[in-house]
């Protein structure tokens, strides 16, 4: 999808898979909303050509693992379309710091010096926020845009359903109650679900630390004769 009016771009096999979704009324309402926000001089993250970056980095065909986030970071220069990830020149956010701590404990991987997770995404880890935009300094400001849990959530819920229905042996990593809500759309006979508390400093000590999501993911992929993920951040 390439829309000059909203500067939203999506490439690779997701474009064909989601083409019908882009014709639906709710997507048009989201476009109108974002255009109106721009007219009001409001700052929206991530910038338009990065909104679908999770899908652009991780094609449908290459998806092996799905890590669900909630909505983009709302600080200046942080969000670039990948859940939990920030650009290399940004400070590492607290939740990602805890993810790195668990990564070190789980796989003995040194804690990275930056917070950009593009290397994961390029290997088939879909870093998908369920809400794809946010207003600067206003967390969750674009959640439930259309009421009754609809809006961006409708779009990403469809992505999850498509992955569930059309693929087998995926690993879904669900951190926190918000992400765990989406387990209802998953066939546990076809896929593996790894869930725990959220890596936020407020909840990481209640089950996230020690959950070993990275080794569990690779053990499952290996068992299914699927190439494992190199979790080292480059």
N, C-alpha and C positions, 0 to 999 in steps of 0.2 A: 504494500500500500504506500503510495506516495501522494501526499495531498499538499499542494503548494500553499493553500490557505491556512493550514494549521502546522505546516512544516513537520508532519509526522511521516516517518519512513519505516517500512518493513520490507525485508528482502528474504531470500531463501525459500525453502519448501513450506514454511508457515504461511506465506502469502496465499498460496493456493488452498491450503487446508482451512484457512480462516476467511476465505473470500466471502462466503455467505454471511458470516458474522458481521463483516464490515458494512453490509447493506441494511442491517437492522436499525430500527428506530432509536434504540438506546445509545448506539454508537454515534449516531448523528447528533443526539442531544449532548453527548460528552464533547463532541467537536465544537458545537455552538457554545457550550459553557466555557471551554478553554479559549475560544476566540473572544468571548466577552470579557474574560479575565484579562486578556492581553490589552483589550481596548481600555480597560480600567487601570492600566499600568501596573497591574499586580505581577509580582515575580513568581514564576512557577518553576519547580524543579521536578525532574531533570529538564534540560532544554529539549525542545521539540524533537530534534533528530536523534535523541537518546531515549525517548520514552519506551520504545520497543527493543532496546538494546539487548535485553535478556534473550529474546527470541532470535535476534540477529546473530548473537554469539553462539547460541546453542540451537541448532536446527532440530526439527522434529526427528529426523532420521538419526541424528547423533545423540539424542537425549538418553542418558543412562540413569541419572540421578536428578531429583527435584528437591531443592531447598526452598521452602516457602517463607517469605518475609511478609510484613504487613503493608507498610507504605514507605516511600523514599525518605531518605534523610532530608531534613528541612533547613539545614545550615548552608550558608553560602559555599558553593563550589564542591559540595560533598557528593551529591547524588549523580550517578551517571548510568542509571538504568539497570543495575545489577543489585539484587537484594543483598544486604549486609556489606556491600563493597563500597569503597570510596576511591577517589582518584589518588594517584601516588603522592601528590604534594599535600594531601590533607592529613591531619592528625587521625590516628586510628580511634574510632569510636569505642566506648566502653564495652558494648556487646561483642564487637569484633575482637577486642582484646581478650575477652573470656573465651571466645571460639579458638583463638590462637593458643591460649593456655591449655585448653582441652586437647587441641591438636598435638601439642608438645607431649602431654602426658600419655596420649593414646598411641602415637606413632613415633615419638622421640624426634619430631621435626622441630628445628630451631624456630623460635618466634620471628616472623618476618619483620622487616623494618618499615613496611608500608601496608596499606589496607586494600590494595587493588586485587580483586579476585578473578581477573580476566583469565588467568591460566586455568582455573577450575572450569570456567564457562566454556572455554575452547575445547576441553576434553569431554564435554557432555554433561556437565553439571548445570542444570537450568536454575538460575538464581532469580526466582520469580516473586516479585511483590504482588500481593493480591489487589493492591491499589497502585496505579502506575504514575500518578502525579501528586504533588502537594504544593501548597502555597508556602512561600518563604516564612520561616519562623512559626508556622502553625501546623503542628503535628496532626495527622489524620484529618486535615481540612478538606480533602477530596474523597474521604470515605463516605459511602452511602449517599452519593450525589443525587440519586433519583428517588431516594426513600426506600424503605423496606429492604435494606441491604442490597440494593441494586445500583448499578453504575459500572465502574471499573470491575467491581467484584463479579458482575455478570460475565464479563469478558474472560477474566482469568479462571472463573469456575468452568467455563466452557473448555478452556485449554486443558485444565486438569481432567475433565471428563474425556476429552479426546485422547489424551495420553493413556488414561486408564483403559479405555475401550480398544484402542488400536495397537497398543504395544503390550509386551509381556516382560516380566523380570526387571521392572524399574524399581529403584529405591526412592521412597519418599521420606524426606527428613523433616519432621514436624516439631518445631520448638515452640512451646508455649500454647496456651489455651486457644489463642486465635488461629494458629496453624492447625492445631488438632481438630478444629471444627470441620476441616476439609477431608478428614479421614472417611466421612460418611459417603464420599463419592468414589472411594477406592475399593477395588476388588482384592481382598487380602489373600485370595488363592492365586492371583496372578502376579502380585507385586509384594515387595517388602516395605513395611512401614517402621521407621525408627522414630520414636517420640520421646520427649523429655520436657522438663521445664525450659523456659526461655533463657538464653545466655546473658540476659540483662543482669547487671549487678544486684538488682532487687530480687532475682529469682534463681540465679545460676547455682547457688548452693543447695537448692531444693530438688536436685536430680539431674541437672545438666552436667555438672562436673562429675566425671567418672562414668558417663554414659557411653563413651567410646563409639561415637557415630561413624568415625572415619574408618576404623578397622572393621567394624561390622558391615559397613557398605562394601568394602573391598572383599571381604570374605564371602559375601553373598554373590557379588559379581563373578568372582573366581569360581565359585561353585556352579554358576550358570554358564561357564566358559565365555564370559564377557571380559574384555580388557578392563583392568582395574584403573582407578584414578590415581594419578600422581598428585598428592595433596600439597607438595612443596610449592610455596608461593615464589614466583620468579620476578 
